[in-house]
């Protein structure tokens, strides 16, 4: 599996721990930045990771900003992206089981690096539930078809 990773300065503190967790699992990482805690704009990193996932170059993505909110809003503007902001183990698992989230967004000002790494692991390990959840994901895709050019 190949996963794209990106963050702004607010999420940078989580990045190394998340990358270490992915490496431990033998996952290939595409690091889209940023490279330190200098102030940057989260939509740039959201777009870079979302394009990797939407194009099929990477199967999933991990995004990190201060809260996970801004970077997820931006990523969800890309057709085909289901980016879920998760704040704990339960939401990380549900984003995979119910929402088939192909990107997880995490907050560097909310989570410790250890929590973030564990949540990424749970998100990867939790299978999509299918069935009624697939019908709902299909309805999300139908909204995209209606409103995305
Ligand atoms: C940057 O200060 C901060 O706004 C950003 O990391 C994120 O929290 C936005 O949602």
Backbone and ligand atoms as CSV (ligand in chain L), in Angstrom:
chain,resi,resn,atom,element,x,y,z
A,1,UNK,N,N,0.846,-1.203,0.000
A,1,UNK,CA,C,0.000,0.000,0.000
A,1,UNK,C,C,0.881,1.252,0.000
A,2,UNK,N,N,0.354,2.289,-0.662
A,2,UNK,CA,C,1.071,3.565,-0.742
A,2,UNK,C,C,0.180,4.652,-0.124
A,3,UNK,N,N,0.724,5.425,0.777
A,3,UNK,CA,C,-0.048,6.463,1.468
A,3,UNK,C,C,0.657,7.813,1.357
A,4,UNK,N,N,-0.129,8.840,0.984
A,4,UNK,CA,C,0.404,10.202,0.927
A,4,UNK,C,C,0.195,10.878,2.275
A,5,UNK,N,N,1.200,11.621,2.705
A,5,UNK,CA,C,1.163,12.290,4.001
A,5,UNK,C,C,1.450,13.771,3.789
A,6,UNK,N,N,0.658,14.628,4.466
A,6,UNK,CA,C,0.911,16.063,4.358
A,6,UNK,C,C,0.422,16.790,5.589
A,7,UNK,N,N,1.045,17.919,5.870
A,7,UNK,CA,C,0.653,18.704,7.049
A,7,UNK,C,C,1.024,20.162,6.844
A,8,UNK,N,N,0.423,21.026,7.677
A,8,UNK,CA,C,0.922,22.400,7.792
A,8,UNK,C,C,1.734,22.478,9.083
A,9,UNK,N,N,2.124,23.693,9.435
A,9,UNK,CA,C,2.944,23.874,10.647
A,9,UNK,C,C,2.215,23.405,11.909
A,10,UNK,N,N,0.887,23.535,11.920
A,10,UNK,CA,C,0.106,23.140,13.098
A,10,UNK,C,C,0.045,21.637,13.293
A,11,UNK,N,N,0.268,20.897,12.220
A,11,UNK,CA,C,0.219,19.434,12.308
A,11,UNK,C,C,1.581,18.784,12.286
A,12,UNK,N,N,2.601,19.609,12.107
A,12,UNK,CA,C,3.947,19.057,11.905
A,12,UNK,C,C,4.408,18.141,13.048
A,13,UNK,N,N,4.006,18.466,14.258
A,13,UNK,CA,C,4.450,17.684,15.431
A,13,UNK,C,C,4.005,16.229,15.358
A,14,UNK,N,N,2.945,15.965,14.586
A,14,UNK,CA,C,2.426,14.585,14.488
A,14,UNK,C,C,3.098,13.778,13.386
A,15,UNK,N,N,3.701,14.494,12.454
A,15,UNK,CA,C,4.087,13.847,11.191
A,15,UNK,C,C,5.082,12.697,11.351
A,16,UNK,N,N,6.129,12.905,12.138
A,16,UNK,CA,C,7.155,11.856,12.244
A,16,UNK,C,C,6.594,10.593,12.880
A,17,UNK,N,N,5.734,10.762,13.875
A,17,UNK,CA,C,5.141,9.590,14.542
A,17,UNK,C,C,4.222,8.837,13.591
A,18,UNK,N,N,3.471,9.577,12.793
A,18,UNK,CA,C,2.576,8.938,11.816
A,18,UNK,C,C,3.405,8.200,10.764
A,19,UNK,N,N,4.448,8.845,10.278
A,19,UNK,CA,C,5.311,8.207,9.275
A,19,UNK,C,C,5.960,6.948,9.856
A,20,UNK,N,N,6.390,7.015,11.109
A,20,UNK,CA,C,7.015,5.840,11.753
A,20,UNK,C,C,6.017,4.683,11.823
A,21,UNK,N,N,4.758,4.991,12.149
A,21,UNK,CA,C,3.721,3.948,12.219
A,21,UNK,C,C,3.504,3.315,10.839
A,22,UNK,N,N,3.477,4.144,9.815
A,22,UNK,CA,C,3.263,3.626,8.459
A,22,UNK,C,C,4.456,2.769,8.017
A,23,UNK,N,N,5.656,3.241,8.320
A,23,UNK,CA,C,6.872,2.485,7.952
A,23,UNK,C,C,6.882,1.124,8.638
A,24,UNK,N,N,6.481,1.109,9.900
A,24,UNK,CA,C,6.439,-0.135,10.686
A,24,UNK,C,C,5.569,-1.169,9.996
A,25,UNK,N,N,4.542,-0.672,9.292
A,25,UNK,CA,C,3.603,-1.550,8.598
A,25,UNK,C,C,4.047,-1.863,7.170
A,26,UNK,N,N,5.220,-1.392,6.789
A,26,UNK,CA,C,5.740,-1.678,5.451
A,26,UNK,C,C,5.042,-0.891,4.358
A,27,UNK,N,N,4.419,0.214,4.741
A,27,UNK,CA,C,3.681,1.038,3.776
A,27,UNK,C,C,4.639,2.024,3.115
A,28,UNK,N,N,4.471,2.185,1.810
A,28,UNK,CA,C,5.278,3.172,1.073
A,28,UNK,C,C,4.673,4.557,1.312
A,29,UNK,N,N,5.537,5.521,1.600
A,29,UNK,CA,C,5.051,6.861,1.963
A,29,UNK,C,C,5.431,7.873,0.898
A,30,UNK,N,N,4.434,8.694,0.522
A,30,UNK,CA,C,4.709,9.829,-0.360
A,30,UNK,C,C,4.542,11.071,0.514
A,31,UNK,N,N,5.641,11.717,0.843
A,31,UNK,CA,C,5.627,12.856,1.776
A,31,UNK,C,C,5.482,14.157,0.984
A,32,UNK,N,N,4.321,14.797,1.131
A,32,UNK,CA,C,4.043,16.024,0.383
A,32,UNK,C,C,4.374,17.275,1.197
A,33,UNK,N,N,5.089,17.144,2.339
A,33,UNK,CA,C,5.434,18.293,3.165
A,33,UNK,C,C,4.352,18.576,4.195
A,34,UNK,N,N,4.538,19.651,4.993
A,34,UNK,CA,C,5.653,20.581,4.975
A,34,UNK,C,C,6.851,19.981,5.728
A,35,UNK,N,N,7.952,20.735,5.716
A,35,UNK,CA,C,9.201,20.168,6.215
A,35,UNK,C,C,9.634,20.678,7.572
A,36,UNK,N,N,8.919,21.671,8.114
A,36,UNK,CA,C,9.258,22.179,9.450
A,36,UNK,C,C,8.078,22.976,10.003
A,37,UNK,N,N,8.301,23.741,11.047
A,37,UNK,CA,C,7.180,24.443,11.693
A,37,UNK,C,C,7.014,25.893,11.214
A,38,UNK,N,N,7.654,26.243,10.104
A,38,UNK,CA,C,7.423,27.581,9.531
A,38,UNK,C,C,5.986,27.674,9.051
A,39,UNK,N,N,5.391,28.853,9.180
A,39,UNK,CA,C,3.980,29.022,8.838
A,39,UNK,C,C,3.736,28.842,7.334
A,40,UNK,N,N,2.789,27.972,7.031
A,40,UNK,CA,C,2.406,27.691,5.635
A,40,UNK,C,C,0.872,27.673,5.567
A,41,UNK,N,N,0.332,27.456,4.373
A,41,UNK,CA,C,-1.128,27.457,4.185
A,41,UNK,C,C,-1.635,26.028,3.997
A,42,UNK,N,N,-2.497,25.591,4.905
A,42,UNK,CA,C,-2.949,24.188,4.874
A,42,UNK,C,C,-3.638,23.754,3.566
A,43,UNK,N,N,-4.333,24.650,2.825
A,43,UNK,CA,C,-4.966,24.143,1.588
A,43,UNK,C,C,-3.956,23.595,0.573
A,44,UNK,N,N,-2.731,24.137,0.583
A,44,UNK,CA,C,-1.711,23.656,-0.367
A,44,UNK,C,C,-1.369,22.186,-0.108
A,45,UNK,N,N,-1.306,21.816,1.147
A,45,UNK,CA,C,-0.935,20.436,1.505
A,45,UNK,C,C,-2.135,19.498,1.372
A,46,UNK,N,N,-3.310,20.038,1.656
A,46,UNK,CA,C,-4.536,19.254,1.452
A,46,UNK,C,C,-4.665,18.874,-0.024
A,47,UNK,N,N,-4.459,19.845,-0.888
A,47,UNK,CA,C,-4.582,19.590,-2.329
A,47,UNK,C,C,-3.545,18.574,-2.807
A,48,UNK,N,N,-2.311,18.731,-2.355
A,48,UNK,CA,C,-1.236,17.819,-2.791
A,48,UNK,C,C,-1.561,16.370,-2.413
A,49,UNK,N,N,-2.022,16.160,-1.203
A,49,UNK,CA,C,-2.344,14.795,-0.760
A,49,UNK,C,C,-3.626,14.304,-1.436
A,50,UNK,N,N,-4.639,15.164,-1.511
A,50,UNK,CA,C,-5.914,14.762,-2.114
A,50,UNK,C,C,-5.721,14.359,-3.571
A,51,UNK,N,N,-4.868,15.067,-4.283
A,51,UNK,CA,C,-4.628,14.716,-5.694
A,51,UNK,C,C,-3.935,13.368,-5.820
A,52,UNK,N,N,-3.048,13.057,-4.905
A,52,UNK,CA,C,-2.388,11.735,-4.927
A,52,UNK,C,C,-3.426,10.625,-4.768
A,53,UNK,N,N,-4.391,10.864,-3.883
A,53,UNK,CA,C,-5.400,9.835,-3.605
A,53,UNK,C,C,-6.444,9.796,-4.728
A,54,UNK,N,N,-6.937,10.949,-5.132
A,54,UNK,CA,C,-7.990,10.999,-6.161
A,54,UNK,C,C,-7.497,10.429,-7.492
A,55,UNK,N,N,-6.214,10.612,-7.778
A,55,UNK,CA,C,-5.660,10.109,-9.051
A,55,UNK,C,C,-5.399,8.610,-9.003
A,56,UNK,N,N,-5.400,8.044,-7.800
A,56,UNK,CA,C,-5.107,6.613,-7.657
A,56,UNK,C,C,-3.634,6.340,-7.450
A,57,UNK,N,N,-2.801,7.390,-7.459
A,57,UNK,CA,C,-1.362,7.194,-7.238
A,57,UNK,C,C,-1.116,6.630,-5.831
A,58,UNK,N,N,-1.911,7.079,-4.881
A,58,UNK,CA,C,-1.849,6.539,-3.516
A,58,UNK,C,C,-3.232,6.029,-3.143
A,59,UNK,N,N,-3.272,4.977,-2.341
A,59,UNK,CA,C,-4.580,4.423,-1.939
A,59,UNK,C,C,-5.263,5.259,-0.872
A,60,UNK,N,N,-4.449,5.854,0.014
A,60,UNK,CA,C,-5.007,6.654,1.107
A,60,UNK,C,C,-4.090,7.826,1.409
A,61,UNK,N,N,-4.594,8.719,2.290
A,61,UNK,CA,C,-3.786,9.858,2.697
A,61,UNK,C,C,-3.978,10.167,4.168
A,62,UNK,N,N,-2.963,10.788,4.745
A,62,UNK,CA,C,-3.050,11.291,6.123
A,62,UNK,C,C,-2.703,12.773,6.081
A,63,UNK,N,N,-3.613,13.611,6.620
A,63,UNK,CA,C,-3.403,15.058,6.656
A,63,UNK,C,C,-3.411,15.531,8.101
A,64,UNK,N,N,-2.581,16.515,8.399
A,64,UNK,CA,C,-2.493,17.042,9.757
A,64,UNK,C,C,-2.368,18.559,9.718
A,65,UNK,N,N,-3.227,19.240,10.484
A,65,UNK,CA,C,-3.060,20.676,10.705
A,65,UNK,C,C,-3.298,20.913,12.192
A,66,UNK,N,N,-3.580,22.140,12.599
A,66,UNK,CA,C,-3.743,22.396,14.032
A,66,UNK,C,C,-4.897,21.617,14.630
A,67,UNK,N,N,-6.016,21.623,13.902
A,67,UNK,CA,C,-7.226,20.947,14.394
A,67,UNK,C,C,-7.656,19.767,13.527
A,68,UNK,N,N,-7.150,19.712,12.321
A,68,UNK,CA,C,-7.640,18.737,11.327
A,68,UNK,C,C,-8.801,19.291,10.516
A,69,UNK,N,N,-9.331,20.431,10.953
A,69,UNK,CA,C,-10.555,20.942,10.320
A,69,UNK,C,C,-10.272,21.589,8.963
A,70,UNK,N,N,-9.412,22.597,8.955
A,70,UNK,CA,C,-9.171,23.323,7.700
A,70,UNK,C,C,-8.650,22.416,6.595
A,71,UNK,N,N,-7.723,21.560,6.949
A,71,UNK,CA,C,-7.084,20.703,5.953
A,71,UNK,C,C,-8.083,19.659,5.412
A,72,UNK,N,N,-9.055,19.260,6.255
A,72,UNK,CA,C,-10.074,18.308,5.773
A,72,UNK,C,C,-11.090,19.013,4.880
A,73,UNK,N,N,-11.464,20.236,5.243
A,73,UNK,CA,C,-12.404,20.984,4.400
A,73,UNK,C,C,-11.811,21.135,3.000
A,74,UNK,N,N,-10.538,21.509,2.947
A,74,UNK,CA,C,-9.880,21.700,1.648
A,74,UNK,C,C,-9.795,20.387,0.868
A,75,UNK,N,N,-9.399,19.311,1.530
A,75,UNK,CA,C,-9.255,18.016,0.832
A,75,UNK,C,C,-10.588,17.540,0.275
A,76,UNK,N,N,-11.675,17.823,1.002
A,76,UNK,CA,C,-12.991,17.351,0.550
A,76,UNK,C,C,-13.534,18.131,-0.647
A,77,UNK,N,N,-12.799,19.151,-1.087
A,77,UNK,CA,C,-13.178,19.863,-2.320
A,77,UNK,C,C,-12.723,19.117,-3.562
A,78,UNK,N,N,-11.908,18.076,-3.373
A,78,UNK,CA,C,-11.416,17.285,-4.508
A,78,UNK,C,C,-12.351,16.091,-4.708
A,79,UNK,N,N,-12.825,15.935,-5.925
A,79,UNK,CA,C,-13.773,14.865,-6.240
A,79,UNK,C,C,-13.194,13.493,-5.890
A,80,UNK,N,N,-13.977,12.699,-5.205
A,80,UNK,CA,C,-13.541,11.345,-4.865
A,80,UNK,C,C,-12.929,11.235,-3.487
A,81,UNK,N,N,-12.721,12.391,-2.855
A,81,UNK,CA,C,-12.100,12.360,-1.522
A,81,UNK,C,C,-13.164,12.316,-0.435
A,82,UNK,N,N,-12.977,11.393,0.490
A,82,UNK,CA,C,-13.771,11.349,1.722
A,82,UNK,C,C,-12.773,11.480,2.870
A,83,UNK,N,N,-12.565,12.737,3.266
A,83,UNK,CA,C,-11.580,13.025,4.310
A,83,UNK,C,C,-12.296,13.234,5.633
A,84,UNK,N,N,-11.950,12.457,6.627
A,84,UNK,CA,C,-12.617,12.509,7.937
A,84,UNK,C,C,-11.693,13.088,8.998
A,85,UNK,N,N,-12.183,14.129,9.684
A,85,UNK,CA,C,-11.451,14.636,10.848
A,85,UNK,C,C,-11.760,13.706,12.008
A,86,UNK,N,N,-10.737,13.171,12.621
A,86,UNK,CA,C,-10.943,12.240,13.732
A,86,UNK,C,C,-10.207,12.747,14.969
A,87,UNK,N,N,-10.854,12.593,16.102
A,87,UNK,CA,C,-10.289,13.122,17.338
A,87,UNK,C,C,-9.969,12.048,18.361
A,88,UNK,N,N,-10.332,10.809,18.065
A,88,UNK,CA,C,-10.075,9.738,19.034
A,88,UNK,C,C,-10.132,8.389,18.309
A,89,UNK,N,N,-9.922,7.315,19.057
A,89,UNK,CA,C,-9.855,5.983,18.455
A,89,UNK,C,C,-11.212,5.598,17.849
A,90,UNK,N,N,-12.293,5.987,18.521
A,90,UNK,CA,C,-13.624,5.610,18.034
A,90,UNK,C,C,-13.915,6.270,16.684
A,91,UNK,N,N,-13.666,7.576,16.588
A,91,UNK,CA,C,-13.963,8.238,15.311
A,91,UNK,C,C,-13.027,7.734,14.212
A,92,UNK,N,N,-11.797,7.394,14.568
A,92,UNK,CA,C,-10.868,6.843,13.565
A,92,UNK,C,C,-11.408,5.525,13.008
A,93,UNK,N,N,-11.902,4.672,13.894
A,93,UNK,CA,C,-12.455,3.380,13.454
A,93,UNK,C,C,-13.727,3.579,12.642
A,94,UNK,N,N,-14.612,4.461,13.118
A,94,UNK,CA,C,-15.884,4.684,12.413
A,94,UNK,C,C,-15.673,5.303,11.038
A,95,UNK,N,N,-14.670,6.146,10.911
A,95,UNK,CA,C,-14.416,6.782,9.606
A,95,UNK,C,C,-14.058,5.739,8.551
A,96,UNK,N,N,-13.461,4.636,9.002
A,96,UNK,CA,C,-13.142,3.539,8.081
A,96,UNK,C,C,-14.355,2.626,7.890
A,97,UNK,N,N,-14.993,2.230,8.999
A,97,UNK,CA,C,-16.079,1.241,8.923
A,97,UNK,C,C,-17.354,1.803,8.275
A,98,UNK,N,N,-17.705,3.032,8.610
A,98,UNK,CA,C,-18.963,3.593,8.105
A,98,UNK,C,C,-18.781,4.494,6.888
A,99,UNK,N,N,-17.709,5.275,6.891
A,99,UNK,CA,C,-17.579,6.325,5.875
A,99,UNK,C,C,-16.574,6.010,4.776
A,100,UNK,N,N,-15.851,4.916,4.896
A,100,UNK,CA,C,-14.847,4.537,3.901
A,100,UNK,C,C,-13.902,5.709,3.618
A,101,UNK,N,N,-13.507,6.395,4.701
A,101,UNK,CA,C,-12.659,7.578,4.542
A,101,UNK,C,C,-11.349,7.188,3.869
A,102,UNK,N,N,-11.038,7.871,2.775
A,102,UNK,CA,C,-9.764,7.572,2.108
A,102,UNK,C,C,-8.653,8.515,2.560
A,103,UNK,N,N,-9.032,9.534,3.342
A,103,UNK,CA,C,-8.024,10.375,4.001
A,103,UNK,C,C,-8.483,10.598,5.439
A,104,UNK,N,N,-7.549,10.524,6.366
A,104,UNK,CA,C,-7.835,10.867,7.767
A,104,UNK,C,C,-7.136,12.192,8.058
A,105,UNK,N,N,-7.844,13.075,8.766
A,105,UNK,CA,C,-7.271,14.369,9.137
A,105,UNK,C,C,-7.157,14.450,10.654
A,106,UNK,N,N,-6.000,14.893,11.129
A,106,UNK,CA,C,-5.697,14.892,12.564
A,106,UNK,C,C,-5.206,16.262,13.009
A,107,UNK,N,N,-5.454,16.577,14.277
A,107,UNK,CA,C,-5.081,17.880,14.808
A,107,UNK,C,C,-3.858,17.833,15.702
A,108,UNK,N,N,-2.835,18.552,15.308
A,108,UNK,CA,C,-1.594,18.605,16.072
A,108,UNK,C,C,-1.716,19.372,17.377
A,109,UNK,N,N,-2.795,20.195,17.484
A,109,UNK,CA,C,-3.000,20.941,18.732
A,109,UNK,C,C,-4.029,20.247,19.625
A,110,UNK,N,N,-4.404,19.040,19.221
A,110,UNK,CA,C,-5.419,18.270,19.960
A,110,UNK,C,C,-4.846,16.938,20.429
A,111,UNK,N,N,-4.073,16.313,19.544
A,111,UNK,CA,C,-3.574,14.954,19.788
A,111,UNK,C,C,-2.092,14.946,20.101
A,112,UNK,N,N,-1.662,13.941,20.846
A,112,UNK,CA,C,-0.226,13.706,20.984
A,112,UNK,C,C,0.229,12.911,19.752
A,113,UNK,N,N,1.523,12.939,19.453
A,113,UNK,CA,C,2.021,12.137,18.332
A,113,UNK,C,C,1.676,10.651,18.510
A,114,UNK,N,N,1.725,10.165,19.742
A,114,UNK,CA,C,1.423,8.751,20.009
A,114,UNK,C,C,-0.043,8.447,19.708
A,115,UNK,N,N,-0.932,9.344,20.123
A,115,UNK,CA,C,-2.368,9.145,19.831
A,115,UNK,C,C,-2.604,9.150,18.326
A,116,UNK,N,N,-1.966,10.083,17.641
A,116,UNK,CA,C,-2.150,10.192,16.194
A,116,UNK,C,C,-1.701,8.908,15.494
A,117,UNK,N,N,-0.538,8.390,15.889
A,117,UNK,CA,C,-0.014,7.165,15.273
A,117,UNK,C,C,-0.964,5.993,15.530
A,118,UNK,N,N,-1.487,5.902,16.756
A,118,UNK,CA,C,-2.407,4.806,17.093
A,118,UNK,C,C,-3.706,4.931,16.293
A,119,UNK,N,N,-4.184,6.141,16.136
A,119,UNK,CA,C,-5.420,6.348,15.377
A,119,UNK,C,C,-5.246,5.972,13.915
A,120,UNK,N,N,-4.097,6.306,13.353
A,120,UNK,CA,C,-3.833,5.929,11.962
A,120,UNK,C,C,-3.828,4.404,11.838
A,121,UNK,N,N,-3.238,3.741,12.824
A,121,UNK,CA,C,-3.215,2.275,12.815
A,121,UNK,C,C,-4.621,1.687,12.866
A,122,UNK,N,N,-5.463,2.230,13.724
A,122,UNK,CA,C,-6.844,1.734,13.848
A,122,UNK,C,C,-7.628,1.994,12.559
A,123,UNK,N,N,-7.433,3.168,12.000
A,123,UNK,CA,C,-8.100,3.529,10.736
A,123,UNK,C,C,-7.702,2.546,9.612
A,124,UNK,N,N,-6.434,2.165,9.596
A,124,UNK,CA,C,-5.972,1.220,8.566
A,124,UNK,C,C,-6.467,-0.202,8.831
A,125,UNK,N,N,-6.575,-0.555,10.088
A,125,UNK,CA,C,-6.928,-1.934,10.446
A,125,UNK,C,C,-8.432,-2.203,10.422
A,126,UNK,N,N,-9.235,-1.156,10.407
A,126,UNK,CA,C,-10.688,-1.337,10.470
A,126,UNK,C,C,-11.261,-1.477,9.062
A,127,UNK,N,N,-11.899,-2.608,8.769
A,127,UNK,CA,C,-12.448,-2.781,7.418
A,127,UNK,C,C,-13.732,-1.978,7.206
A,128,UNK,N,N,-13.989,-1.622,5.962
A,128,UNK,CA,C,-15.235,-0.943,5.602
A,128,UNK,C,C,-16.387,-1.927,5.801
A,129,UNK,N,N,-17.506,-1.432,6.342
A,129,UNK,CA,C,-18.630,-2.303,6.667
A,129,UNK,C,C,-19.459,-2.753,5.476
A,130,UNK,N,N,-19.415,-1.989,4.382
A,130,UNK,CA,C,-20.222,-2.348,3.205
A,130,UNK,C,C,-21.712,-2.255,3.505
A,131,UNK,N,N,-22.540,-2.960,2.710
A,131,UNK,CA,C,-23.987,-2.994,2.942
A,131,UNK,C,C,-24.606,-1.607,2.954
A,132,UNK,N,N,-25.326,-1.295,4.040
A,132,UNK,CA,C,-26.005,0.011,4.113
A,132,UNK,C,C,-25.006,1.165,4.050
A,133,UNK,N,N,-23.785,0.917,4.528
A,133,UNK,CA,C,-22.775,1.981,4.494
A,133,UNK,C,C,-22.340,2.256,3.050
A,134,UNK,N,N,-22.295,1.200,2.244
A,134,UNK,CA,C,-21.948,1.396,0.831
A,134,UNK,C,C,-23.018,2.241,0.130
A,135,UNK,N,N,-24.296,1.967,0.441
A,135,UNK,CA,C,-25.373,2.756,-0.185
A,135,UNK,C,C,-25.207,4.235,0.157
A,136,UNK,N,N,-24.802,4.510,1.390
A,136,UNK,CA,C,-24.653,5.910,1.816
A,136,UNK,C,C,-23.440,6.553,1.162
A,137,UNK,N,N,-22.373,5.783,1.041
A,137,UNK,CA,C,-21.191,6.301,0.338
A,137,UNK,C,C,-21.546,6.558,-1.131
A,138,UNK,N,N,-22.365,5.677,-1.700
A,138,UNK,CA,C,-22.815,5.890,-3.088
A,138,UNK,C,C,-23.606,7.191,-3.200
A,139,UNK,N,N,-24.383,7.510,-2.171
A,139,UNK,CA,C,-25.150,8.765,-2.199
A,139,UNK,C,C,-24.222,9.982,-2.109
A,140,UNK,N,N,-23.118,9.834,-1.394
A,140,UNK,CA,C,-22.123,10.922,-1.368
A,140,UNK,C,C,-21.555,11.115,-2.776
A,141,UNK,N,N,-21.267,9.985,-3.443
A,141,UNK,CA,C,-20.733,10.077,-4.813
A,141,UNK,C,C,-21.746,10.727,-5.745
A,142,UNK,N,N,-23.030,10.453,-5.514
A,142,UNK,CA,C,-24.074,11.048,-6.361
A,142,UNK,C,C,-24.123,12.569,-6.164
A,143,UNK,N,N,-23.881,13.021,-4.943
A,143,UNK,CA,C,-23.829,14.475,-4.697
A,143,UNK,C,C,-22.655,15.077,-5.474
A,144,UNK,N,N,-21.534,14.364,-5.468
A,144,UNK,CA,C,-20.376,14.844,-6.239
A,144,UNK,C,C,-20.720,14.950,-7.715
A,145,UNK,N,N,-21.388,13.927,-8.233
A,145,UNK,CA,C,-21.744,13.933,-9.659
A,145,UNK,C,C,-22.640,15.127,-9.981
A,146,UNK,N,N,-23.510,15.496,-9.023
A,146,UNK,CA,C,-24.422,16.599,-9.253
A,146,UNK,C,C,-23.729,17.963,-9.210
A,147,UNK,N,N,-22.770,18.116,-8.295
A,147,UNK,CA,C,-22.229,19.447,-8.053
A,147,UNK,C,C,-20.791,19.680,-8.512
A,148,UNK,N,N,-20.024,18.615,-8.746
A,148,UNK,CA,C,-18.634,18.822,-9.193
A,148,UNK,C,C,-18.615,18.887,-10.702
A,149,UNK,N,N,-17.847,19.796,-11.235
A,149,UNK,CA,C,-17.699,19.900,-12.705
A,149,UNK,C,C,-16.716,18.856,-13.179
L,1,LIG,C1,C,-2.906,27.337,11.453
L,1,LIG,O1,O,-2.665,28.292,12.428
L,1,LIG,C2,C,-4.234,26.663,11.703
L,1,LIG,O2,O,-5.271,27.532,11.375
L,1,LIG,C3,C,-4.347,25.369,10.924
L,1,LIG,O3,O,-3.311,24.524,11.281
L,1,LIG,C4,C,-5.623,24.570,11.118
L,1,LIG,O4,O,-5.881,24.356,12.469
L,1,LIG,C5,C,-6.786,25.059,10.392
L,1,LIG,O5,O,-7.887,24.481,10.443
